[in-house]
Amino acid sequence: MTHPERWREVERIFDAVVGHPEEERSALLDDRCGDDPELRRQVEALLRADRSAGRFLESTIALAAALTADLRRTSQWEGEGSPRGAPPGARGPGSSGGEEGTP
């Protein structure tokens, strides 16, 4: 099997397994990887990377939410997205509105 064919096989198995609960994955990998331990190791490495990436994104979102709440609690922001001390019509992060610099 060539390298691109091998990668397609790893991706195919990963795609088939990733949506299943972790407790079901071992049996699915047994079935799909058969007697190819290297194939299984490659798929398991992708599954671990996918799990780590998900945790990273979740923690980043939680951190952003906490920082935003902290800014609001400490009165760094006033009103609907308008930074304190900013010129009238200035918009803060996450605000909606027209083009930059317009109210």
N, C-alpha and C positions, 0 to 999 in steps of 0.2 A: 504494500500500500504506500503510495507516495505521501509526502508531507501534507499537501493540500487535501488529499482524500482523507487522511487521518484526522486533520483538523475538522473537516466536515462531519466525520463520524462523532468526534468529541462534542461538537456543537449540537448535533442531532440528539444525542443521548442527554446532554445537559438540558436542552429545551423540553425533552420529554419528562425529565425528572424534577426540574426546578419548581414547578407549580405544585408539587405534592408536599404534604407535611414531612418534616425531617424524619419522623419515626417510620415512614413508609419508604424512604429513599434507599435504604440498604438492600431491601428485597428487589426493588426496581433495578438497582445497579447490578445485583447478582444476575438478574435475567438478561439485561441488555449488554453487559460487558463480558459475560461468560467467563472463559478461562484466560482473559487478557488483563492481567493485573496492572500493566502500564496504562491501558485505556481507562481503567477504573480510577487510577491515581490522577490522571489528567482531568477527568470529569469531576472528581471530588475536589481538586484544587480550584476549579471554576466555581463550584458550589460554595466553597469557603469564601472565595473572593466576593461572590455575589452577596453572601450574608454580611460580610464586613462592610461592603459598600452601602448596604441598606441601613446598617447601624450608624454609619458615618453620616448619611443624609438625615436620618431621624434626629441624631444629636445636634447637627448643625441647625436644623429647623427649630428645635427646642431652644437652643442657645439664642437664636435670632429673636424668638418670641420673648424670651426672658429679658434680653437687652432692651427690646422695645418697651416692654412693660416697665422696666426700671427707669428708662428715660421719661416715660409719662409720669411715673410716681414722683420723680425728683423735679418735676415741672420744667424740664428742659424744652418741652414742646407745649405750645398753647393752641387751643382750638383744634380745628380740623386740619391737622398736618402743617400748621404754620410755625416755623421755628421762632423761639423767643429772640427778640432783637433783630429779626430779619426785616428787610424792607416790606412794606405792604404788598400783598400779592405773591410773596415768595411761598413756595410749597415745600413741604418736608418730604422725607422718604415715604413711599407707599401711598402718597396722595394722588388723587386723580385730578385732572384738569386739562387745560389746553396746553399749548406749547410752553416750553420752558420760559419762565419769567412772566407768564400771563396768569391772571387770577382765575 
